[in-house]
Amino acid sequence: RKEVEQDPGPFNVPEGATVAFNCTYSNSASQSFFWYRQDCRKEPKLLMSVYSSGNEDGRFTAQLNRASQYISLLIRDSKLSDSATYLCVVNADYGGATNKLIFGTGTLLAVQP
Amino acid sequence: NAGVTQTPKFRILKIGQSMTLQCTQDMNHNYMYWYRQDPGMGLKLIYYSVGAGITDKGEVPNGYNVSRSTTEDFPLRLELAAPSQTSVYFCASSGTTGPGHAFFGPGTRLTVL
């Protein structure tokens, strides 16, 4: 089983649609969680952190369910500029001097005009 | 601030050749990382550093070496290049907020023929 699993997509949605991505992780010791965005042939960029209480940043809402080891990202009122790959990232403490980031393979979103 | 810069952007190597991928950050971050990203795969950690003079192996260190003589620079050395090292290499850095809040460089696309 992969440590971080995502549906690769692609998710093809019209402008203005609401779309949700899910992610599951296998290590129950995981401590912190993030969503990154990666445009085609570009570097990943941090989109938002994910907190147990859930958090919202404009049209983006992230949720964490520790009991189910499940993370989600909801995008409302999709824009063409939201087209990208969304990476689920989990930070687990393996007892070393630094924590280890595990990246999912990403979910591709294509917003259509 | 330039953030994280990487050189070169592209490189083609022949099997058995060696090269150094350069990475520099100007954010005074202690943590620096090298990742590789293969098509359809998540980013994999090659090496990381928690400060000048301190480096450690990540998930996929074989065939690579690093050094960290200054806070700013974290070069990655490929010895005896192999086709399996064809990939996109990303350097990243993070500060006191931890590895999850990482800033990535634009990447180096390496092909080994």
Chai-1 contact restraints between the chains, C-beta under 6 A:
chainA,res_idxA,chainB,res_idxB,connection_type,confidence,min_distance_angstrom,max_distance_angstrom,comment,restraint_id
A,S32,B,G100,contact,1.0,0.0,6.0,A-B,restraint_1
A,F34,B,G100,contact,1.0,0.0,6.0,A-B,restraint_2
A,E43,B,F90,contact,1.0,0.0,6.0,A-B,restraint_3
A,E43,B,F104,contact,1.0,0.0,6.0,A-B,restraint_4
A,E43,B,P106,contact,1.0,0.0,6.0,A-B,restraint_5
A,E43,B,G107,contact,1.0,0.0,6.0,A-B,restraint_6
A,P44,B,F104,contact,1.0,0.0,6.0,A-B,restraint_7
A,L46,B,H101,contact,1.0,0.0,6.0,A-B,restraint_8
A,N91,B,G100,contact,1.0,0.0,6.0,A-B,restraint_9
A,A97,B,V50,contact,1.0,0.0,6.0,A-B,restraint_10
A,T98,B,V50,contact,1.0,0.0,6.0,A-B,restraint_11
A,N99,B,P99,contact,1.0,0.0,6.0,A-B,restraint_12
A,L101,B,P99,contact,1.0,0.0,6.0,A-B,restraint_13
A,F103,B,G42,contact,1.0,0.0,6.0,A-B,restraint_14
A,F103,B,L43,contact,1.0,0.0,6.0,A-B,restraint_15
A,G104,B,G42,contact,1.0,0.0,6.0,A-B,restraint_16
A,T105,B,G42,contact,1.0,0.0,6.0,A-B,restraint_17
